Amino acid sequence: MLPRTLGTLGLAVLMASALLAIPATTRADDFQRGDFSGDGAIDVGDVIAILSYLSSGDGGECDDAGDLDDSGTINIGDAVYLLHVVFHPDGPLILAPTSCGADPTPDALDCATYTPCP
């Protein structure tokens, strides 16, 4: 509830400042960690996509998805970890988000688009 002293002009300024705080461009905050290929499944194709990224530097649309240990970088350890996850599903867990969700850790990696998440 707004204080009575705010008035109509104050309310208009408050609403305008809230609208100005909305970024002009948006990025896909929701993704699934491990799905580096962006096909909606976690499989060997994602391991290959990470290895391809490491050798060529050409990334996918969502770099966060390839950072399996959430270290803020994609490296060979992420590919090895994901390979273990794919072939030993009862073994190590993938860090959050394991379904569509945001990265809980701020880092330099981003997720420009991730189409499997609505």
N, CA, C and O atoms as a GROMACS GRO file, in nm:
protein
  472
    1MET      N    1   0.084  -0.117   0.000
    1MET     CA    2   0.000   0.000   0.000
    1MET      C    3   0.089   0.124   0.000
    1MET      O    4   0.185   0.132   0.076
    2LEU      N    5   0.055   0.219  -0.086
    2LEU     CA    6   0.133   0.341  -0.098
    2LEU      C    7   0.092   0.442   0.009
    2LEU      O    8  -0.025   0.451   0.044
    3PRO      N    9   0.188   0.518   0.061
    3PRO     CA   10   0.153   0.621   0.157
    3PRO      C   11   0.070   0.729   0.088
    3PRO      O   12   0.086   0.754  -0.031
    4ARG      N   13  -0.018   0.793   0.163
    4ARG     CA   14  -0.106   0.897   0.107
    4ARG      C   15  -0.027   1.017   0.057
    4ARG      O   16  -0.074   1.088  -0.032
    5THR      N   17   0.090   1.041   0.109
    5THR     CA   18   0.168   1.158   0.070
    5THR      C   19   0.232   1.141  -0.067
    5THR      O   20   0.285   1.238  -0.122
    6LEU      N   21   0.228   1.023  -0.123
    6LEU     CA   22   0.290   0.999  -0.253
    6LEU      C   23   0.218   1.077  -0.363
    6LEU      O   24   0.284   1.138  -0.448
    7GLY      N   25   0.089   1.076  -0.364
    7GLY     CA   26   0.011   1.152  -0.462
    7GLY      C   27   0.017   1.096  -0.601
    7GLY      O   28   0.088   0.998  -0.627
    8THR      N   29  -0.056   1.157  -0.690
    8THR     CA   30  -0.067   1.110  -0.827
    8THR      C   31   0.065   1.124  -0.902
    8THR      O   32   0.107   1.032  -0.972
    9LEU      N   33   0.132   1.239  -0.886
    9LEU     CA   34   0.258   1.262  -0.954
    9LEU      C   35   0.364   1.163  -0.905
    9LEU      O   36   0.440   1.107  -0.985
   10GLY      N   37   0.369   1.142  -0.776
   10GLY     CA   38   0.464   1.047  -0.720
   10GLY      C   39   0.439   0.906  -0.770
   10GLY      O   40   0.534   0.832  -0.799
   11LEU      N   41   0.314   0.868  -0.780
   11LEU     CA   42   0.278   0.737  -0.831
   11LEU      C   43   0.320   0.722  -0.977
   11LEU      O   44   0.371   0.617  -1.016
   12ALA      N   45   0.301   0.827  -1.057
   12ALA     CA   46   0.341   0.824  -1.198
   12ALA      C   47   0.492   0.811  -1.211
   12ALA      O   48   0.540   0.735  -1.295
   13VAL      N   49   0.568   0.882  -1.129
   13VAL     CA   50   0.714   0.873  -1.130
   13VAL      C   51   0.758   0.733  -1.090
   13VAL      O   52   0.850   0.677  -1.150
   14LEU      N   53   0.694   0.677  -0.988
   14LEU     CA   54   0.726   0.543  -0.942
   14LEU      C   55   0.702   0.440  -1.052
   14LEU      O   56   0.785   0.353  -1.075
   15MET      N   57   0.589   0.451  -1.120
   15MET     CA   58   0.557   0.357  -1.227
   15MET      C   59   0.652   0.374  -1.345
   15MET      O   60   0.693   0.274  -1.405
   16ALA      N   61   0.687   0.496  -1.380
   16ALA     CA   62   0.779   0.522  -1.492
   16ALA      C   63   0.917   0.467  -1.460
   16ALA      O   64   0.982   0.410  -1.548
   17SER      N   65   0.964   0.482  -1.337
   17SER     CA   66   1.096   0.430  -1.302
   17SER      C   67   1.096   0.278  -1.304
   17SER      O   68   1.198   0.217  -1.336
   18ALA      N   69   0.985   0.217  -1.270
   18ALA     CA   70   0.977   0.070  -1.277
   18ALA      C   71   0.984   0.024  -1.422
   18ALA      O   72   1.047  -0.078  -1.451
   19LEU      N   73   0.919   0.097  -1.512
   19LEU     CA   74   0.924   0.061  -1.654
   19LEU      C   75   1.063   0.081  -1.712
   19LEU      O   76   1.105   0.002  -1.797
   20LEU      N   77   1.134   0.183  -1.669
   20LEU     CA   78   1.269   0.209  -1.719
   20LEU      C   79   1.368   0.105  -1.670
   20LEU      O   80   1.474   0.089  -1.731
   21ALA      N   81   1.337   0.036  -1.562
   21ALA     CA   82   1.427  -0.065  -1.508
   21ALA      C   83   1.421  -0.195  -1.587
   21ALA      O   84   1.506  -0.282  -1.567
   22ILE      N   85   1.324  -0.211  -1.677
   22ILE     CA   86   1.313  -0.332  -1.757
   22ILE      C   87   1.416  -0.323  -1.868
   22ILE      O   88   1.419  -0.224  -1.941
   23PRO      N   89   1.502  -0.425  -1.882
   23PRO     CA   90   1.605  -0.418  -1.986
   23PRO      C   91   1.544  -0.419  -2.125
   23PRO      O   92   1.438  -0.478  -2.148
   24ALA      N   93   1.613  -0.351  -2.218
   24ALA     CA   94   1.564  -0.342  -2.355
   24ALA      C   95   1.576  -0.477  -2.427
   24ALA      O   96   1.492  -0.511  -2.510
   25THR      N   97   1.679  -0.552  -2.395
   25THR     CA   98   1.694  -0.685  -2.454
   25THR      C   99   1.688  -0.787  -2.343
   25THR      O  100   1.729  -0.761  -2.230
   26THR      N  101   1.639  -0.902  -2.375
   26THR     CA  102   1.632  -1.007  -2.275
   26THR      C  103   1.720  -1.123  -2.317
   26THR      O  104   1.748  -1.139  -2.436
   27ARG      N  105   1.762  -1.202  -2.223
   27ARG     CA  106   1.839  -1.321  -2.253
   27ARG      C  107   1.770  -1.439  -2.189
   27ARG      O  108   1.691  -1.424  -2.096
   28ALA      N  109   1.801  -1.555  -2.240
   28ALA     CA  110   1.736  -1.675  -2.190
   28ALA      C  111   1.800  -1.713  -2.057
   28ALA      O  112   1.911  -1.765  -2.054
   29ASP      N  113   1.731  -1.688  -1.949
   29ASP     CA  114   1.784  -1.723  -1.819
   29ASP      C  115   1.763  -1.870  -1.787
   29ASP      O  116   1.837  -1.927  -1.707
   30ASP      N  117   1.664  -1.931  -1.847
   30ASP     CA  118   1.633  -2.070  -1.818
   30ASP      C  119   1.702  -2.164  -1.916
   30ASP      O  120   1.700  -2.142  -2.037
   31PHE      N  121   1.764  -2.268  -1.861
   31PHE     CA  122   1.831  -2.368  -1.942
   31PHE      C  123   1.841  -2.496  -1.860
   31PHE      O  124   1.806  -2.499  -1.742
   32GLN      N  125   1.889  -2.602  -1.924
   32GLN     CA  126   1.911  -2.729  -1.854
   32GLN      C  127   2.059  -2.761  -1.862
   32GLN      O  128   2.113  -2.779  -1.971
   33ARG      N  129   2.124  -2.767  -1.748
   33ARG     CA  130   2.268  -2.793  -1.745
   33ARG      C  131   2.296  -2.932  -1.803
   33ARG      O  132   2.230  -3.030  -1.768
   34GLY      N  133   2.393  -2.938  -1.893
   34GLY     CA  134   2.431  -3.063  -1.957
   34GLY      C  135   2.381  -3.073  -2.100
   34GLY      O  136   2.437  -3.148  -2.179
   35ASP      N  137   2.277  -2.999  -2.134
   35ASP     CA  138   2.222  -3.003  -2.270
   35ASP      C  139   2.290  -2.896  -2.355
   35ASP      O  140   2.226  -2.799  -2.395
   36PHE      N  141   2.418  -2.914  -2.383
   36PHE     CA  142   2.496  -2.814  -2.455
   36PHE      C  143   2.456  -2.804  -2.602
   36PHE      O  144   2.471  -2.699  -2.664
   37SER      N  145   2.404  -2.913  -2.657
   37SER     CA  146   2.361  -2.910  -2.797
   37SER      C  147   2.225  -2.841  -2.813
   37SER      O  148   2.187  -2.804  -2.924
   38GLY      N  149   2.152  -2.824  -2.704
   38GLY     CA  150   2.025  -2.754  -2.707
   38GLY      C  151   1.911  -2.830  -2.771
   38GLY      O  152   1.816  -2.771  -2.822
   39ASP      N  153   1.921  -2.964  -2.769
   39ASP     CA  154   1.814  -3.044  -2.830
   39ASP      C  155   1.711  -3.095  -2.730
   39ASP      O  156   1.619  -3.167  -2.767
   40GLY      N  157   1.727  -3.057  -2.603
   40GLY     CA  158   1.631  -3.097  -2.501
   40GLY      C  159   1.663  -3.229  -2.434
   40GLY      O  160   1.589  -3.272  -2.346
   41ALA      N  161   1.772  -3.294  -2.474
   41ALA     CA  162   1.813  -3.422  -2.414
   41ALA      C  163   1.959  -3.414  -2.372
   41ALA      O  164   2.039  -3.342  -2.432
   42ILE      N  165   1.993  -3.489  -2.268
   42ILE     CA  166   2.132  -3.498  -2.225
   42ILE      C  167   2.184  -3.633  -2.270
   42ILE      O  168   2.140  -3.737  -2.221
   43ASP      N  169   2.279  -3.630  -2.365
   43ASP     CA  170   2.331  -3.754  -2.422
   43ASP      C  171   2.473  -3.733  -2.474
   43ASP      O  172   2.534  -3.629  -2.450
   44VAL      N  173   2.524  -3.832  -2.545
   44VAL     CA  174   2.661  -3.827  -2.597
   44VAL      C  175   2.679  -3.709  -2.693
   44VAL      O  176   2.789  -3.655  -2.704
   45GLY      N  177   2.573  -3.669  -2.761
   45GLY     CA  178   2.582  -3.553  -2.850
   45GLY      C  179   2.626  -3.428  -2.778
   45GLY      O  180   2.694  -3.343  -2.836
   46ASP      N  181   2.589  -3.415  -2.652
   46ASP     CA  182   2.631  -3.299  -2.573
   46ASP      C  183   2.779  -3.306  -2.539
   46ASP      O  184   2.848  -3.204  -2.537
   47VAL      N  185   2.829  -3.427  -2.513
   47VAL     CA  186   2.972  -3.445  -2.488
   47VAL      C  187   3.050  -3.405  -2.614
   47VAL      O  188   3.150  -3.334  -2.605
   48ILE      N  189   3.004  -3.451  -2.728
   48ILE     CA  190   3.069  -3.418  -2.856
   48ILE      C  191   3.062  -3.267  -2.880
   48ILE      O  192   3.160  -3.209  -2.927
   49ALA      N  193   2.951  -3.205  -2.849
   49ALA     CA  194   2.936  -3.060  -2.867
   49ALA      C  195   3.035  -2.984  -2.778
   49ALA      O  196   3.093  -2.885  -2.822
   50ILE      N  197   3.055  -3.029  -2.656
   50ILE     CA  198   3.151  -2.964  -2.566
   50ILE      C  199   3.293  -2.980  -2.620
   50ILE      O  200   3.370  -2.885  -2.622
   51LEU      N  201   3.327  -3.102  -2.663
   51LEU     CA  202   3.462  -3.126  -2.717
   51LEU      C  203   3.485  -3.044  -2.844
   51LEU      O  204   3.594  -2.992  -2.865
   52SER      N  205   3.383  -3.033  -2.926
   52SER     CA  206   3.393  -2.950  -3.047
   52SER      C  207   3.416  -2.804  -3.011
   52SER      O  208   3.497  -2.735  -3.072
   53TYR      N  209   3.343  -2.757  -2.911
   53TYR     CA  210   3.359  -2.619  -2.862
   53TYR      C  211   3.502  -2.597  -2.813
   53TYR      O  212   3.562  -2.493  -2.842
   54LEU      N  213   3.555  -2.693  -2.739
   54LEU     CA  214   3.690  -2.677  -2.685
   54LEU      C  215   3.796  -2.676  -2.794
   54LEU      O  216   3.899  -2.610  -2.780
   55SER      N  217   3.771  -2.749  -2.903
   55SER     CA  218   3.872  -2.754  -3.010
   55SER      C  219   3.858  -2.639  -3.108
   55SER      O  220   3.958  -2.595  -3.166
   56SER      N  221   3.736  -2.588  -3.129
   56SER     CA  222   3.717  -2.484  -3.230
   56SER      C  223   3.685  -2.347  -3.172
   56SER      O  224   3.708  -2.245  -3.236
   57GLY      N  225   3.631  -2.344  -3.052
   57GLY     CA  226   3.591  -2.218  -2.992
   57GLY      C  227   3.451  -2.174  -3.030
   57GLY      O  228   3.399  -2.075  -2.978
   58ASP      N  229   3.389  -2.249  -3.122
   58ASP     CA  230   3.251  -2.217  -3.160
   58ASP      C  231   3.156  -2.278  -3.059
   58ASP      O  232   3.143  -2.400  -3.050
   59GLY      N  233   3.091  -2.192  -2.984
   59GLY     CA  234   3.001  -2.240  -2.880
   59GLY      C  235   2.859  -2.257  -2.928
   59GLY      O  236   2.824  -2.224  -3.041
   60GLY      N  237   2.780  -2.310  -2.840
   60GLY     CA  238   2.639  -2.323  -2.868
   60GLY      C  239   2.568  -2.193  -2.834
   60GLY      O  240   2.632  -2.089  -2.814
   61GLU      N  241   2.439  -2.200  -2.827
   61GLU     CA  242   2.362  -2.081  -2.794
   61GLU      C  243   2.356  -2.057  -2.644
   61GLU      O  244   2.320  -1.948  -2.599
   62CYS      N  245   2.389  -2.160  -2.566
   62CYS     CA  246   2.380  -2.148  -2.420
   62CYS      C  247   2.505  -2.208  -2.356
   62CYS      O  248   2.509  -2.327  -2.325
   63ASP      N  249   2.606  -2.124  -2.336
   63ASP     CA  250   2.733  -2.173  -2.279
   63ASP      C  251   2.715  -2.226  -2.137
   63ASP      O  252   2.786  -2.318  -2.096
   64ASP      N  253   2.622  -2.169  -2.062
   64ASP     CA  254   2.598  -2.217  -1.925
   64ASP      C  255   2.566  -2.366  -1.922
   64ASP      O  256   2.602  -2.435  -1.827
   65ALA      N  257   2.499  -2.417  -2.025
   65ALA     CA  258   2.460  -2.558  -2.029
   65ALA      C  259   2.581  -2.650  -2.037
   65ALA      O  260   2.573  -2.766  -1.995
   66GLY      N  261   2.694  -2.601  -2.089
   66GLY     CA  262   2.814  -2.683  -2.100
   66GLY      C  263   2.904  -2.678  -1.978
   66GLY      O  264   3.003  -2.751  -1.972
   67ASP      N  265   2.873  -2.594  -1.883
   67ASP     CA  266   2.954  -2.579  -1.761
   67ASP      C  267   2.898  -2.672  -1.654
   67ASP      O  268   2.825  -2.629  -1.565
   68LEU      N  269   2.934  -2.800  -1.663
   68LEU     CA  270   2.875  -2.901  -1.576
   68LEU      C  271   2.905  -2.882  -1.428
   68LEU      O  272   2.820  -2.910  -1.343
   69ASP      N  273   3.026  -2.835  -1.397
   69ASP     CA  274   3.062  -2.818  -1.256
   69ASP      C  275   3.035  -2.676  -1.205
   69ASP      O  276   3.068  -2.643  -1.091
   70ASP      N  277   2.975  -2.592  -1.290
   70ASP     CA  278   2.939  -2.454  -1.254
   70ASP      C  279   3.059  -2.375  -1.205
   70ASP      O  280   3.050  -2.297  -1.110
   71SER      N  281   3.173  -2.397  -1.272
   71SER     CA  282   3.296  -2.326  -1.235
   71SER      C  283   3.309  -2.191  -1.303
   71SER      O  284   3.395  -2.111  -1.268
   72GLY      N  285   3.221  -2.165  -1.402
   72GLY     CA  286   3.228  -2.040  -1.475
   72GLY      C  287   3.306  -2.050  -1.604
   72GLY      O  288   3.319  -1.952  -1.678
   73THR      N  289   3.359  -2.169  -1.632
   73THR     CA  290   3.431  -2.195  -1.758
   73THR      C  291   3.391  -2.332  -1.811
   73THR      O  292   3.345  -2.418  -1.735
   74ILE      N  293   3.408  -2.350  -1.940
   74ILE     CA  294   3.386  -2.482  -2.000
   74ILE      C  295   3.524  -2.539  -2.029
   74ILE      O  296   3.603  -2.478  -2.100
   75ASN      N  297   3.552  -2.657  -1.975
   75ASN     CA  298   3.682  -2.720  -1.996
   75ASN      C  299   3.664  -2.871  -2.014
   75ASN      O  300   3.552  -2.922  -2.010
   76ILE      N  301   3.775  -2.940  -2.032
   76ILE     CA  302   3.770  -3.085  -2.057
   76ILE      C  303   3.704  -3.160  -1.942
   76ILE      O  304   3.642  -3.264  -1.963
   77GLY      N  305   3.717  -3.108  -1.822
   77GLY     CA  306   3.653  -3.172  -1.707
   77GLY      C  307   3.501  -3.178  -1.720
   77GLY      O  308   3.439  -3.274  -1.674
   78ASP      N  309   3.442  -3.077  -1.783
   78ASP     CA  310   3.298  -3.077  -1.805
   78ASP      C  311   3.258  -3.189  -1.900
   78ASP      O  312   3.157  -3.256  -1.878
   79ALA      N  313   3.337  -3.210  -2.006
   79ALA     CA  314   3.307  -3.318  -2.101
   79ALA      C  315   3.321  -3.455  -2.035
   79ALA      O  316   3.237  -3.542  -2.055
   80VAL      N  317   3.427  -3.474  -1.957
   80VAL     CA  318   3.449  -3.602  -1.889
   80VAL      C  319   3.338  -3.628  -1.788
   80VAL      O  320   3.287  -3.739  -1.779
   81TYR      N  321   3.301  -3.526  -1.712
   81TYR     CA  322   3.194  -3.539  -1.613
   81TYR      C  323   3.063  -3.578  -1.680
   81TYR      O  324   2.992  -3.667  -1.633
   82LEU      N  325   3.031  -3.510  -1.791
   82LEU     CA  326   2.907  -3.539  -1.862
   82LEU      C  327   2.910  -3.679  -1.922
   82LEU      O  328   2.808  -3.748  -1.922
   83LEU      N  329   3.023  -3.722  -1.972
   83LEU     CA  330   3.036  -3.857  -2.026
   83LEU      C  331   3.007  -3.960  -1.916
   83LEU      O  332   2.939  -4.060  -1.941
   84HIS      N  333   3.057  -3.935  -1.798
   84HIS     CA  334   3.031  -4.024  -1.685
   84HIS      C  335   2.882  -4.024  -1.649
   84HIS      O  336   2.824  -4.130  -1.620
   85VAL      N  337   2.821  -3.908  -1.650
   85VAL     CA  338   2.678  -3.897  -1.619
   85VAL      C  339   2.595  -3.975  -1.721
   85VAL      O  340   2.501  -4.046  -1.684
   86VAL      N  341   2.629  -3.962  -1.850
   86VAL     CA  342   2.553  -4.028  -1.956
   86VAL      C  343   2.559  -4.179  -1.942
   86VAL      O  344   2.458  -4.247  -1.959
   87PHE      N  345   2.678  -4.233  -1.912
   87PHE     CA  346   2.693  -4.378  -1.906
   87PHE      C  347   2.672  -4.438  -1.768
   87PHE      O  348   2.666  -4.560  -1.754
   88HIS      N  349   2.661  -4.356  -1.667
   88HIS     CA  350   2.634  -4.401  -1.530
   88HIS      C  351   2.524  -4.314  -1.470
   88HIS      O  352   2.552  -4.232  -1.382
   89PRO      N  353   2.400  -4.330  -1.516
   89PRO     CA  354   2.293  -4.242  -1.470
   89PRO      C  355   2.265  -4.246  -1.320
   89PRO      O  356   2.206  -4.153  -1.265
   90ASP      N  357   2.307  -4.353  -1.254
   90ASP     CA  358   2.288  -4.361  -1.108
   90ASP      C  359   2.407  -4.304  -1.033
   90ASP      O  360   2.411  -4.306  -0.910
   91GLY      N  361   2.505  -4.253  -1.109
   91GLY     CA  362   2.627  -4.199  -1.049
   91GLY      C  363   2.614  -4.054  -1.012
   91GLY      O  364   2.518  -4.015  -0.946
   92PRO      N  365   2.710  -3.972  -1.055
   92PRO     CA  366   2.712  -3.831  -1.013
   92PRO      C  367   2.592  -3.754  -1.068
   92PRO      O  368   2.539  -3.784  -1.176
   93LEU      N  369   2.552  -3.656  -0.994
   93LEU     CA  370   2.439  -3.573  -1.034
   93LEU      C  371   2.488  -3.450  -1.108
   93LEU      O  372   2.599  -3.402  -1.086
   94ILE      N  373   2.404  -3.399  -1.194
   94ILE     CA  374   2.431  -3.274  -1.260
   94ILE      C  375   2.384  -3.163  -1.166
   94ILE      O  376   2.278  -3.174  -1.104
   95LEU      N  377   2.463  -3.057  -1.156
   95LEU     CA  378   2.426  -2.944  -1.071
   95LEU      C  379   2.306  -2.871  -1.128
   95LEU      O  380   2.275  -2.883  -1.247
   96ALA      N  381   2.239  -2.797  -1.045
   96ALA     CA  382   2.120  -2.722  -1.086
   96ALA      C  383   2.156  -2.622  -1.196
   96ALA      O  384   2.268  -2.572  -1.197
   97PRO      N  385   2.068  -2.594  -1.286
   97PRO     CA  386   1.935  -2.652  -1.299
   97PRO      C  387   1.936  -2.780  -1.380
   97PRO      O  388   1.993  -2.786  -1.489
   98THR      N  389   1.872  -2.884  -1.327
   98THR     CA  390   1.862  -3.012  -1.397
   98THR      C  391   1.738  -3.016  -1.485
   98THR      O  392   1.726  -3.104  -1.570
   99SER      N  393   1.648  -2.925  -1.467
   99SER     CA  394   1.538  -2.902  -1.560
   99SER      C  395   1.541  -2.752  -1.588
   99SER      O  396   1.629  -2.683  -1.536
  100CYS      N  397   1.451  -2.702  -1.665
  100CYS     CA  398   1.456  -2.560  -1.702
  100CYS      C  399   1.463  -2.471  -1.579
  100CYS      O  400   1.375  -2.475  -1.493
  101GLY      N  401   1.568  -2.392  -1.571
  101GLY     CA  402   1.586  -2.302  -1.459
  101GLY      C  403   1.704  -2.210  -1.484
  101GLY      O  404   1.772  -2.222  -1.585
  102ALA      N  405   1.727  -2.119  -1.393
  102ALA     CA  406   1.834  -2.021  -1.406
  102ALA      C  407   1.961  -2.071  -1.338
  102ALA      O  408   1.956  -2.154  -1.248
  103ASP      N  409   2.074  -2.019  -1.382
  103ASP     CA  410   2.203  -2.053  -1.320
  103ASP      C  411   2.208  -1.991  -1.182
  103ASP      O  412   2.194  -1.869  -1.168
  104PRO      N  413   2.227  -2.072  -1.077
  104PRO     CA  414   2.228  -2.016  -0.941
  104PRO      C  415   2.356  -1.939  -0.908
  104PRO      O  416   2.363  -1.870  -0.806
  105THR      N  417   2.459  -1.951  -0.996
  105THR     CA  418   2.587  -1.888  -0.970
  105THR      C  419   2.619  -1.784  -1.077
  105THR      O  420   2.622  -1.819  -1.195
  106PRO      N  421   2.641  -1.658  -1.040
  106PRO     CA  422   2.678  -1.559  -1.141
  106PRO      C  423   2.819  -1.589  -1.195
  106PRO      O  424   2.911  -1.615  -1.118
  107ASP      N  425   2.834  -1.584  -1.328
  107ASP     CA  426   2.964  -1.604  -1.389
  107ASP      C  427   2.966  -1.536  -1.526
  107ASP      O  428   2.868  -1.472  -1.564
  108ALA      N  429   3.076  -1.550  -1.598
  108ALA     CA  430   3.091  -1.483  -1.728
  108ALA      C  431   3.016  -1.555  -1.840
  108ALA      O  432   2.996  -1.498  -1.947
  109LEU      N  433   2.974  -1.679  -1.817
  109LEU     CA  434   2.901  -1.752  -1.919
  109LEU      C  435   2.757  -1.703  -1.924
  109LEU      O  436   2.699  -1.664  -1.823
  110ASP      N  437   2.701  -1.706  -2.044
  110ASP     CA  438   2.562  -1.666  -2.055
  110ASP      C  439   2.484  -1.767  -2.138
  110ASP      O  440   2.538  -1.866  -2.188
  111CYS      N  441   2.360  -1.739  -2.149
  111CYS     CA  442   2.269  -1.826  -2.223
  111CYS      C  443   2.187  -1.734  -2.315
  111CYS      O  444   2.083  -1.682  -2.275
  112ALA      N  445   2.235  -1.716  -2.438
  112ALA     CA  446   2.168  -1.626  -2.531
  112ALA      C  447   2.029  -1.676  -2.563
  112ALA      O  448   1.932  -1.601  -2.555
  113THR      N  449   2.018  -1.802  -2.598
  113THR     CA  450   1.888  -1.865  -2.622
  113THR      C  451   1.897  -2.011  -2.580
  113THR      O  452   2.003  -2.073  -2.586
  114TYR      N  453   1.785  -2.063  -2.540
  114TYR     CA  454   1.775  -2.206  -2.508
  114TYR      C  455   1.630  -2.246  -2.538
  114TYR      O  456   1.542  -2.234  -2.452
  115THR      N  457   1.608  -2.294  -2.659
  115THR     CA  458   1.471  -2.318  -2.705
  115THR      C  459   1.396  -2.429  -2.634
  115THR      O  460   1.273  -2.422  -2.631
  116PRO      N  461   1.460  -2.533  -2.577
  116PRO     CA  462   1.378  -2.635  -2.510
  116PRO      C  463   1.301  -2.585  -2.388
  116PRO      O  464   1.204  -2.648  -2.347
  117CYS      N  465   1.343  -2.474  -2.329
  117CYS     CA  466   1.269  -2.418  -2.215
  117CYS      C  467   1.165  -2.320  -2.268
  117CYS      O  468   1.195  -2.237  -2.353
  118PRO      N  469   1.042  -2.331  -2.217
  118PRO     CA  470   0.938  -2.239  -2.264
  118PRO      C  471   0.962  -2.096  -2.222
  118PRO      O  472   0.883  -2.007  -2.254
   0.00000   0.00000   0.00000
